[in-house]
Amino acid sequence: MHTTNPTVAVQLQETLGQVFGLFSKMIARRQALDPQAMSRTDYALLGTLAHCPTEAGIRISKLAESLGHDLSTISRRVSHLETHGLLERLPDPSDGRASTVRLSGTASRRSSTSAAPAPASSAGCSPTGRRRTSSTSTVSSPGSPQILPPTRSRRRTPPSPLQTSGRTAS
C-alpha cells in the first residue's frame, strides 16, 4: 500500500496551482496581444489529440465530452485549428454522416518528441494508444504556425503560435 505524506501533497497541490495560474496568465496576455493566439481550449484539444494517435481520428462530440466543453465551442476551436493546418477532418469510418478530427501531419511531427505522459482523460483513448509529446519541440515549414516552448522571462510575452492571417479567434 502506498501512502502520501500530507505535507508533500499540499506543497504539490500549491505548486501545480501556481504553474496552472502562470500558464493561464501567459495565454491571456498572448490572446490580448494577438486575437489569433491559441486559447487554453486549443492547447487542451491539441494535447488530447496528441495522446490519441489513431488513423481514424476522434469525434468532436467525444472531444467535447472529454474536455468538459460544449459541442459548439469545440467545433469552433476545431475549425480554427484546422484553418491553421494543425488539425484535419476525416469521415467517420463507422458513420458516414459524422466526421472525426486528428492532428495534421505538421502537428504530428511537432509533437513526435517524447517528454510528458498523457493525461488520464485522453478522450477515451486506450493506454496503449497513447504516446508521449514534448511541449518544446518545433518543426517549421513556410506559412505554418509554430508551437513555441514556454519562456523563462516574466517580462516578455512570447509570440503567438499561430500566425496572424486576418481572422479572429472564436
C-alpha positions, 0 to 999 in steps of 0.5 A, spaced: 500 500 500 502 506 498 501 512 502 502 520 501 505 524 506 500 530 507 505 535 507 508 533 500 501 533 497 499 540 499 506 543 497 504 539 490 497 541 490 500 549 491 505 548 486 501 545 480 496 551 482 501 556 481 504 553 474 496 552 472 495 560 474 502 562 470 500 558 464 493 561 464 496 568 465 501 567 459 495 565 454 491 571 456 496 576 455 498 572 448 490 572 446 490 580 448 496 581 444 494 577 438 486 575 437 489 569 433 493 566 439 491 559 441 486 559 447 487 554 453 481 550 449 486 549 443 492 547 447 487 542 451 484 539 444 491 539 441 494 535 447 488 530 447 489 529 440 496 528 441 495 522 446 490 519 441 494 517 435 489 513 431 488 513 423 481 514 424 481 520 428 476 522 434 469 525 434 468 532 436 462 530 440 467 525 444 472 531 444 467 535 447 465 530 452 472 529 454 474 536 455 468 538 459 466 543 453 460 544 449 459 541 442 459 548 439 465 551 442 469 545 440 467 545 433 469 552 433 476 551 436 476 545 431 475 549 425 480 554 427 485 549 428 484 546 422 484 553 418 491 553 421 493 546 418 494 543 425 488 539 425 484 535 419 477 532 418 476 525 416 469 521 415 467 517 420 469 510 418 463 507 422 458 513 420 458 516 414 454 522 416 459 524 422 466 526 421 472 525 426 478 530 427 486 528 428 492 532 428 495 534 421 501 531 419 505 538 421 502 537 428 504 530 428 511 531 427 511 537 432 509 533 437 513 526 435 518 528 441 517 524 447 517 528 454 510 528 458 505 522 459 498 523 457 493 525 461 488 520 464 482 523 460 485 522 453 478 522 450 477 515 451 483 513 448 486 506 450 493 506 454 496 503 449 494 508 444 497 513 447 504 516 446 508 521 449 509 529 446 514 534 448 511 541 449 518 544 446 519 541 440 518 545 433 518 543 426 517 549 421 515 549 414 513 556 410 506 559 412 505 554 418 504 556 425 509 554 430 508 551 437 513 555 441 516 552 448 514 556 454 519 562 456 523 563 462 522 571 462 516 574 466 517 580 462 516 578 455 510 575 452 512 570 447 509 570 440 503 567 438 503 560 435 499 561 430 500 566 425 496 572 424 492 571 417 486 576 418 481 572 422 479 572 429 479 567 434 472 564 436 
